[in-house]
Amino acid sequence: MLDLGGLSELNVNFLSSIGCKIHALDLLSLFDTYRASLPGRGLGPGDAETFIEEYLGYTPTAFDAILVWDVLEFFDTEVLELAVSRLGQLLAPGGSMLTFFHTQSKGELVTVHQYQIEEADQLRLRELRQRPLPHTFNNRSLERLFGGFNSLKFFLTRDSIREVIVIR
């Protein structure tokens, strides 16, 4: 299992108790650091590819499941599209991916959370910081974004978050 929300003791304890081997990285913080290290020109096409290769350079089909959480919606468009493509390659056939998207409008401040699995049916949201939402996603835009996958299901939570489960 790949957890892109950073290392969480609760997640490690829960996932290892059900027999998962866990690889964790805080992909959003890594993206922010990488982006800040670039010269004033901002993120170019080659930079997006370099970032994805550096941090998501795992062997294809290496993971049965990926916990993306709310990471993807904060990426620049090019990084977002490359990340979704790479995540699809990293999933084993039939593997699943869980990701969240805020329902607020582009530019609104939203809370970035660390998602911690307490039990099979209980998720704790730990507030990390506020940041503006760079994209707005509706069901149709998510269908296009994950068009290369076999299955896509949406669930709207009470916290104005769209939960998306994707199957390769």
C-alpha positions as CSV (number, residue, x, y, z in Angstrom):
1,M,0.0,0.0,0.0
2,L,1.2,3.5,-0.8
3,D,0.0,6.3,1.5
4,L,0.7,9.8,0.0
5,G,-0.5,11.7,3.0
6,G,2.7,11.4,5.0
7,L,3.6,9.0,7.8
8,S,0.9,8.5,10.4
9,E,1.4,6.2,13.3
10,L,-2.4,5.4,13.3
11,N,-2.3,4.5,9.6
12,V,0.8,2.3,10.0
13,N,-0.7,0.6,13.1
14,F,-4.1,-0.1,11.4
15,L,-2.7,-1.1,8.0
16,S,0.0,-3.3,9.4
17,S,-2.6,-5.0,11.7
18,I,-4.5,-6.2,8.6
19,G,-1.3,-7.4,6.9
20,C,-0.4,-4.4,4.6
21,K,3.2,-3.4,3.8
22,I,3.1,0.4,3.8
23,H,5.1,3.0,1.9
24,A,4.4,6.5,3.0
25,L,5.4,9.9,1.8
26,D,4.0,13.4,2.2
27,L,3.6,14.1,-1.5
28,L,2.0,17.5,-1.1
29,S,4.8,18.8,1.1
30,L,7.4,17.4,-1.3
31,F,5.6,19.2,-4.1
32,D,5.6,22.5,-2.2
33,T,9.3,22.2,-1.4
34,Y,10.2,21.2,-5.0
35,R,8.1,24.0,-6.5
36,A,9.7,26.6,-4.1
37,S,13.2,25.4,-5.1
38,L,12.7,26.3,-8.8
39,P,13.9,29.6,-10.1
40,G,11.4,32.3,-10.5
41,R,10.1,30.9,-13.8
42,G,7.7,28.6,-12.0
43,L,6.9,25.0,-12.9
44,G,7.6,24.0,-16.5
45,P,6.8,20.8,-18.4
46,G,10.2,19.2,-17.7
47,D,9.9,20.1,-14.0
48,A,6.5,18.3,-13.7
49,E,8.0,15.2,-15.2
50,T,11.1,15.4,-13.0
51,F,9.0,15.7,-9.9
52,I,6.7,12.7,-10.8
53,E,9.7,10.6,-11.7
54,E,11.6,11.5,-8.5
55,Y,8.8,10.9,-6.0
56,L,6.5,8.4,-7.8
57,G,9.3,6.4,-9.6
58,Y,8.2,3.0,-8.1
59,T,8.0,-0.1,-10.2
60,P,4.8,-0.4,-12.2
61,T,2.0,-2.5,-10.6
62,A,3.9,-2.4,-7.3
63,F,0.8,-1.5,-5.2
64,D,-2.6,-3.1,-4.5
65,A,-3.9,0.1,-3.1
66,I,-3.0,3.8,-2.9
67,L,-4.3,6.3,-0.3
68,V,-4.1,9.6,-2.1
69,W,-6.3,11.6,0.3
70,D,-6.7,15.3,-0.8
71,V,-3.2,15.6,-2.4
72,L,-4.1,15.7,-6.1
73,E,-6.3,18.7,-6.1
74,F,-3.5,21.0,-5.0
75,F,-1.1,20.2,-7.9
76,D,-0.6,22.3,-10.9
77,T,-2.6,21.0,-13.9
78,E,0.4,19.3,-15.6
79,V,1.6,17.7,-12.4
80,L,-2.0,16.6,-11.7
81,E,-2.4,14.8,-15.0
82,L,1.1,13.2,-14.8
83,A,0.5,12.1,-11.3
84,V,-2.9,10.4,-12.1
85,S,-1.3,8.6,-15.0
86,R,1.6,7.4,-12.9
87,L,-0.6,6.3,-10.1
88,G,-2.6,4.2,-12.6
89,Q,0.7,2.6,-13.7
90,L,1.7,1.9,-10.0
91,L,-1.6,0.1,-9.2
92,A,-1.7,-3.6,-9.8
93,P,-4.6,-4.8,-12.1
94,G,-7.8,-4.6,-9.9
95,G,-6.0,-2.3,-7.4
96,S,-7.9,0.6,-5.9
97,M,-7.1,4.2,-5.1
98,L,-8.9,6.4,-2.6
99,T,-8.8,10.2,-3.1
100,F,-10.7,13.2,-1.9
101,F,-11.7,16.5,-3.6
102,H,-13.1,19.5,-1.9
103,T,-16.4,20.8,-3.3
104,Q,-15.7,24.4,-2.8
105,S,-15.0,26.8,-5.6
106,K,-11.6,27.6,-7.1
107,G,-9.7,30.1,-4.9
108,E,-11.6,29.5,-1.7
109,L,-9.6,28.6,1.3
110,V,-9.9,25.0,2.3
111,T,-8.4,22.9,5.1
112,V,-5.7,20.5,4.2
113,H,-5.9,17.5,6.5
114,Q,-3.9,14.5,7.6
115,Y,-6.2,11.6,7.4
116,Q,-5.7,9.0,10.1
117,I,-7.4,5.6,10.1
118,E,-8.5,4.8,13.7
119,E,-10.6,1.7,12.9
120,A,-12.0,0.0,9.8
121,D,-15.0,2.4,9.9
122,Q,-13.5,5.5,11.6
123,L,-11.3,8.2,10.1
124,R,-9.8,11.1,12.0
125,L,-9.2,14.3,10.2
126,R,-6.3,16.3,11.7
127,E,-6.2,19.9,10.4
128,L,-2.8,20.9,9.0
129,R,-3.3,24.2,7.4
130,Q,-5.5,26.4,5.1
131,R,-4.7,26.9,1.5
132,P,-6.5,28.2,-1.6
133,L,-8.1,25.6,-3.8
134,P,-6.4,25.8,-7.2
135,H,-9.0,23.8,-9.1
136,T,-12.7,23.0,-8.8
137,F,-13.7,19.4,-9.7
138,N,-17.2,18.2,-10.4
139,N,-18.2,14.6,-11.2
140,R,-17.7,15.1,-14.9
141,S,-14.2,16.6,-14.6
142,L,-13.3,13.7,-12.3
143,E,-14.6,11.2,-14.8
144,R,-12.3,12.8,-17.4
145,L,-9.3,12.9,-15.1
146,F,-9.7,9.2,-14.2
147,G,-10.9,8.1,-17.6
148,G,-8.1,5.5,-18.1
149,F,-9.3,3.5,-15.1
150,N,-11.8,0.6,-15.0
151,S,-14.2,2.0,-12.4
152,L,-14.9,5.2,-10.6
153,K,-17.3,5.8,-7.7
154,F,-18.2,9.1,-6.0
155,F,-19.5,9.8,-2.5
156,L,-20.2,13.2,-1.1
157,T,-19.4,13.5,2.6
158,R,-21.0,15.9,5.1
159,D,-17.7,17.8,5.2
160,S,-18.0,19.2,1.6
161,I,-15.5,16.6,0.4
162,R,-16.1,14.3,-2.5
163,E,-14.7,10.9,-1.8
164,V,-13.6,9.1,-5.0
165,I,-12.7,5.4,-5.2
166,V,-10.9,4.4,-8.4
167,I,-10.3,0.8,-9.6
168,R,-7.6,0.0,-12.2
